[in-house]
Amino acid sequence: MTVWTVLSAAAVALAALVVHAASTAQTPVPQTPTQQPPFRAGVDVVSLNVIVTEGNGRYVTDLSSEEFNVFEDGVKQDVTFFNKTNLPIALALLLDTSASMDTKLATAQEAAVGFSRKLRPQDLAEIIDFDSRVVVLQPFTNNATELEQAIRKTSAGGSTSLYNAVYIALKDLKKAVAKNVDEIRRQAIIVLSDGEDTSSLLPFEEVLDLAKRSETAIYSIGLRSSENPSTASRGFKEAEFVLRQLSQQTGGRAFFPNQVSELANVYGQISDELSSQYTVGYTPKNPKRDGSWRRIVVRVDRANASARTKQGYFAPTTH
């Protein structure tokens, strides 16, 4: 278990007090069967995780590469690699354990455990809980028992360090860079919270910027108050805006259930989506290495179907 406490808002690298518990050794990354997408080291290739759905919400998983149209800043790009194989996943599961979660935590734990049991042997997950501090209860592993034990360790108390938790999860996933084709994994964060951030020293803008620079899709679950879900507090409205931004900018999805009993279904929907993605890549026609924001739009040649991916990326720089 690793505990993080943010000490300074100016600490860009998230200077933290780190406390190691008895076991922090990460489980070795399991080898997976060779995947089809080419691994292009040293070449500027933009890789997109794309979800395609019909109007009724059903996932479309039978498209070919010719049916995808990718635009960067309005200019159509040439798709250079394409994969609809269900690639392995590396994900961080974040659980809000602030005091307000006290009566909901047991149900939230069961829903998270149910999700973790759906992970495949080739997938990796880490468990992070956050209140006043951010605690990595379980580093990346594919051991289902260890993941379940970590989830059940969570207990409620303290305030909410949502931004710190997302920042740390993004940094952890960034370390999981593929060195060869066998280690390519789609990356995701699933974050559950029931209110606005109250104790992070990192500003939201810094966390959002890091998310936009990542290859990670963020799935947000904002648990509304079951007492009066129709009139959310000002604080929750702020949290809802934050969670929506994180998800929309990274190609994930935001959920706002009114009852904690809906969590199992929400986690199930996220699991289904993660197994219904395409990987689409292209070499940008714009050769400038100016660090500018490039907006991405993906369309598909299928009636009544729409595609969703991250909204853009920052171009590389010369240094």
C-alpha positions as CSV (number, residue, x, y, z in Angstrom):
1,M,0.0,0.0,0.0
2,T,1.3,3.4,-0.9
3,V,-0.1,6.6,0.7
4,W,0.3,10.0,-1.1
5,T,-0.2,13.3,0.6
6,V,0.2,16.4,-1.6
7,L,2.4,18.9,0.1
8,S,2.5,21.8,-2.3
9,A,0.4,23.1,-5.2
10,A,3.6,24.2,-6.9
11,A,4.9,20.6,-6.9
12,V,4.3,19.8,-10.6
13,A,5.5,16.3,-10.1
14,L,3.2,15.9,-7.1
15,A,5.7,16.0,-4.4
16,A,4.3,13.6,-1.8
17,L,4.9,11.8,1.4
18,V,5.0,8.2,0.5
19,V,4.5,5.5,3.1
20,H,5.2,1.9,2.1
21,A,3.3,-1.0,3.7
22,A,4.6,-4.5,3.9
23,S,4.0,-5.4,0.3
24,T,4.5,-3.0,-2.6
25,A,6.1,-5.2,-5.2
26,Q,4.2,-5.1,-8.4
27,T,3.1,-8.3,-10.0
28,P,5.1,-8.9,-13.1
29,V,3.3,-7.9,-16.3
30,P,1.9,-11.1,-17.8
31,Q,2.8,-11.8,-21.4
32,T,-0.1,-11.7,-23.9
33,P,-0.5,-13.3,-27.3
34,T,1.0,-11.3,-30.1
35,Q,-1.5,-8.6,-31.3
36,Q,-2.0,-7.3,-34.8
37,P,-1.4,-3.5,-34.7
38,P,2.1,-2.6,-35.7
39,F,4.3,-1.0,-33.1
40,R,5.7,2.2,-34.5
41,A,8.5,3.4,-32.2
42,G,10.1,6.8,-33.0
43,V,7.3,7.8,-35.4
44,D,4.6,10.4,-34.7
45,V,1.5,8.2,-34.8
46,V,-1.8,9.3,-33.2
47,S,-3.6,6.3,-31.7
48,L,-7.3,6.5,-30.9
49,N,-9.6,4.2,-28.9
50,V,-12.9,4.6,-30.7
51,I,-16.4,3.5,-29.6
52,V,-19.2,3.2,-32.2
53,T,-22.8,3.0,-31.1
54,E,-26.2,3.0,-32.8
55,G,-29.0,5.3,-31.8
56,N,-30.3,2.8,-29.4
57,G,-26.9,2.6,-27.6
58,R,-25.9,-0.8,-29.0
59,Y,-22.2,-1.1,-29.7
60,V,-21.2,-1.6,-33.4
61,T,-18.2,-4.0,-33.5
62,D,-18.2,-5.2,-37.1
63,L,-16.8,-2.1,-39.0
64,S,-13.8,-2.3,-41.3
65,S,-11.0,0.3,-41.5
66,E,-12.4,1.7,-44.7
67,E,-15.6,2.7,-42.9
68,F,-13.7,5.1,-40.5
69,N,-13.1,8.7,-41.5
70,V,-10.6,10.6,-39.2
71,F,-10.3,14.3,-39.3
72,E,-7.6,16.5,-37.6
73,D,-8.4,20.2,-37.5
74,G,-10.9,19.5,-40.3
75,V,-8.3,17.7,-42.5
76,K,-9.0,14.1,-43.4
77,Q,-6.3,11.7,-42.3
78,D,-5.1,8.4,-43.8
79,V,-5.7,5.5,-41.4
80,T,-2.4,3.7,-41.1
81,F,-3.3,1.0,-38.6
82,F,-6.6,-0.5,-37.4
83,N,-7.6,-3.1,-34.9
84,K,-10.9,-4.4,-33.6
85,T,-9.4,-7.2,-31.5
86,N,-10.2,-6.9,-27.8
87,L,-6.7,-5.8,-26.6
88,P,-5.6,-6.1,-23.0
89,I,-6.4,-3.3,-20.6
90,A,-4.4,-1.5,-18.0
91,L,-6.8,0.5,-15.7
92,A,-6.9,2.3,-12.4
93,L,-10.0,1.8,-10.2
94,L,-10.5,4.9,-8.0
95,L,-12.9,4.8,-5.1
96,D,-14.0,7.9,-3.1
97,T,-13.8,7.0,0.6
98,S,-14.6,10.4,2.1
99,A,-16.9,10.6,5.1
100,S,-20.0,11.2,2.9
101,M,-19.5,7.7,1.4
102,D,-20.0,6.0,4.8
103,T,-23.5,4.5,4.2
104,K,-22.8,3.8,0.6
105,L,-19.4,2.2,0.7
106,A,-20.4,-1.4,1.3
107,T,-22.6,-1.4,-1.9
108,A,-19.9,0.5,-3.8
109,Q,-17.3,-2.2,-2.8
110,E,-19.5,-5.0,-4.1
111,A,-20.1,-3.2,-7.4
112,A,-16.3,-2.6,-7.8
113,V,-15.5,-6.2,-6.9
114,G,-18.0,-7.4,-9.5
115,F,-16.2,-5.3,-12.1
116,S,-12.8,-6.6,-11.1
117,R,-14.0,-10.2,-11.5
118,K,-14.7,-9.5,-15.1
119,L,-11.1,-8.6,-15.9
120,R,-9.2,-11.1,-18.0
121,P,-5.9,-12.7,-17.1
122,Q,-4.1,-10.5,-19.6
123,D,-5.6,-7.3,-18.0
124,L,-3.9,-5.3,-15.3
125,A,-5.6,-3.1,-12.6
126,E,-4.6,-1.0,-9.6
127,I,-6.8,0.0,-6.7
128,I,-6.7,3.6,-5.4
129,D,-8.9,5.0,-2.6
130,F,-9.0,8.7,-1.9
131,D,-10.3,10.9,1.0
132,S,-8.0,13.5,2.6
133,R,-5.1,11.3,1.2
134,V,-4.6,9.2,-1.8
135,V,-3.8,5.6,-1.1
136,V,-2.6,3.0,-3.6
137,L,-4.1,0.0,-2.0
138,Q,-3.0,-2.4,-4.7
139,P,-0.4,-1.7,-7.4
140,F,-1.0,-3.1,-10.9
141,T,-1.7,-6.8,-10.9
142,N,-3.8,-9.4,-12.7
143,N,-4.5,-11.3,-9.5
144,A,-8.2,-11.1,-8.9
145,T,-8.0,-12.1,-5.2
146,E,-5.5,-9.3,-4.5
147,L,-7.8,-6.8,-6.2
148,E,-10.8,-7.9,-4.3
149,Q,-9.0,-7.8,-1.0
150,A,-7.8,-4.2,-1.7
151,I,-11.3,-3.0,-2.6
152,R,-12.7,-4.5,0.7
153,K,-10.0,-2.7,2.7
154,T,-11.5,0.7,2.0
155,S,-13.2,2.6,4.8
156,A,-14.9,5.9,4.8
157,G,-13.6,9.1,6.5
158,G,-12.1,12.5,5.8
159,S,-12.5,14.9,2.9
160,T,-12.2,14.5,-0.9
161,S,-8.9,14.7,-2.9
162,L,-10.4,13.8,-6.3
163,Y,-7.9,15.8,-8.4
164,N,-4.9,14.4,-6.6
165,A,-6.2,10.8,-7.1
166,V,-6.8,11.3,-10.8
167,Y,-3.4,12.9,-11.2
168,I,-1.6,10.0,-9.4
169,A,-3.5,7.4,-11.5
170,L,-2.6,9.2,-14.7
171,K,1.1,9.2,-13.7
172,D,0.9,5.5,-12.8
173,L,-0.6,4.6,-16.1
174,K,2.0,6.7,-17.9
175,K,4.7,4.4,-16.5
176,A,3.0,1.4,-18.2
177,V,4.4,2.3,-21.7
178,A,4.6,-0.5,-24.1
179,K,8.1,-1.5,-25.1
180,N,7.0,-4.0,-27.7
181,V,3.8,-5.2,-29.4
182,D,3.1,-7.8,-26.7
183,E,2.7,-5.1,-24.1
184,I,0.3,-2.8,-25.9
185,R,-2.7,-2.1,-23.6
186,R,-5.6,0.2,-23.8
187,Q,-5.6,2.5,-20.7
188,A,-8.5,3.6,-18.6
189,I,-9.4,5.2,-15.3
190,I,-12.7,4.5,-13.6
191,V,-13.4,7.0,-10.8
192,L,-16.3,6.9,-8.4
193,S,-17.1,9.9,-6.3
194,D,-20.2,11.4,-4.6
195,G,-19.2,15.1,-4.4
196,E,-16.8,17.9,-5.3
197,D,-13.2,18.0,-4.5
198,T,-12.6,19.6,-1.1
199,S,-8.9,19.0,-0.3
200,S,-6.7,18.7,-3.3
201,L,-4.0,21.3,-3.7
202,L,-3.5,20.5,-7.4
203,P,-5.9,22.7,-9.5
204,F,-8.4,21.0,-11.8
205,E,-6.9,22.7,-14.8
206,E,-3.5,21.0,-14.2
207,V,-5.2,17.6,-13.9
208,L,-7.3,18.1,-17.0
209,D,-4.2,19.2,-19.0
210,L,-2.4,16.0,-17.9
211,A,-5.5,13.9,-18.9
212,K,-5.6,15.5,-22.4
213,R,-1.9,14.7,-22.9
214,S,-2.4,11.0,-21.9
215,E,-3.6,8.0,-23.8
216,T,-6.1,7.2,-21.0
217,A,-9.9,7.2,-21.3
218,I,-11.5,8.3,-18.0
219,Y,-14.8,6.8,-17.0
220,S,-16.5,8.9,-14.3
221,I,-19.3,7.8,-11.9
222,G,-20.8,10.7,-10.0
223,L,-23.1,9.3,-7.3
224,R,-26.0,11.7,-6.7
225,S,-27.7,12.1,-3.3
226,S,-30.5,9.5,-3.0
227,E,-32.3,11.8,-0.7
228,N,-33.0,14.5,-3.3
229,P,-31.4,13.7,-6.6
230,S,-33.4,16.2,-8.6
231,T,-31.9,19.2,-6.8
232,A,-28.2,18.6,-6.7
233,S,-26.2,20.8,-4.4
234,R,-23.9,23.5,-5.8
235,G,-21.0,21.4,-4.8
236,F,-22.2,18.3,-6.7
237,K,-22.9,20.5,-9.8
238,E,-19.3,21.5,-9.7
239,A,-18.3,17.8,-9.4
240,E,-20.6,16.9,-12.3
241,F,-18.9,19.5,-14.5
242,V,-15.4,18.2,-13.5
243,L,-16.3,14.6,-14.1
244,R,-18.0,15.3,-17.5
245,Q,-14.9,17.3,-18.6
246,L,-12.5,14.5,-17.7
247,S,-14.6,11.9,-19.6
248,Q,-15.5,14.0,-22.7
249,Q,-11.9,15.2,-23.3
250,T,-10.4,11.7,-23.0
251,G,-13.0,9.7,-24.9
252,G,-14.5,8.1,-21.8
253,R,-18.0,8.4,-20.5
254,A,-19.7,9.9,-17.5
255,F,-22.5,8.3,-15.4
256,F,-24.6,9.9,-12.7
257,P,-26.7,7.3,-11.0
258,N,-29.3,8.5,-8.4
259,Q,-29.1,5.3,-6.3
260,V,-26.0,3.4,-5.0
261,S,-27.9,0.2,-6.0
262,E,-27.4,1.3,-9.7
263,L,-23.6,1.0,-9.4
264,A,-23.3,-2.6,-10.4
265,N,-25.2,-1.9,-13.7
266,V,-23.0,1.2,-14.3
267,Y,-19.8,-0.8,-13.8
268,G,-21.2,-3.5,-16.1
269,Q,-21.8,-0.9,-18.9
270,I,-18.2,0.3,-18.5
271,S,-17.0,-3.3,-18.8
272,D,-19.0,-3.8,-22.0
273,E,-17.7,-0.6,-23.5
274,L,-14.0,-1.5,-22.8
275,S,-14.5,-4.7,-24.6
276,S,-16.2,-3.1,-27.7
277,Q,-13.4,-0.6,-28.8
278,Y,-11.6,-0.2,-32.0
279,T,-8.0,1.0,-32.2
280,V,-7.5,3.5,-35.0
281,G,-4.2,5.2,-35.8
282,Y,-2.8,7.7,-38.3
283,T,0.3,9.7,-39.0
284,P,-0.7,13.4,-39.0
285,K,-0.6,15.3,-42.3
286,N,0.4,18.4,-40.3
287,P,4.2,18.0,-39.8
288,K,4.6,20.9,-37.4
289,R,6.0,20.1,-34.0
290,D,4.7,23.1,-32.3
291,G,2.9,21.7,-29.3
292,S,-0.4,23.0,-30.4
293,W,-3.8,21.5,-29.7
294,R,-5.2,19.4,-32.5
295,R,-8.9,18.7,-32.6
296,I,-10.0,15.2,-33.7
297,V,-13.3,14.1,-35.1
298,V,-14.1,10.5,-36.2
299,R,-17.1,9.6,-38.4
300,V,-18.2,6.2,-39.6
301,D,-19.9,5.1,-42.8
302,R,-22.8,3.4,-41.1
303,A,-26.3,4.7,-41.0
304,N,-27.5,5.8,-37.6
305,A,-24.1,5.1,-36.0
306,S,-21.8,7.6,-34.3
307,A,-18.2,7.4,-33.1
308,R,-16.7,8.6,-29.9
309,T,-13.0,9.2,-29.1
310,K,-10.8,11.7,-27.3
311,Q,-11.4,15.3,-28.5
312,G,-7.9,15.9,-29.5
313,Y,-4.2,15.9,-28.6
314,F,-1.2,18.2,-28.2
315,A,1.2,18.0,-31.1
316,P,4.8,17.0,-30.2
317,T,7.5,19.6,-29.9
318,T,11.0,19.7,-31.2
319,H,12.6,19.2,-27.8
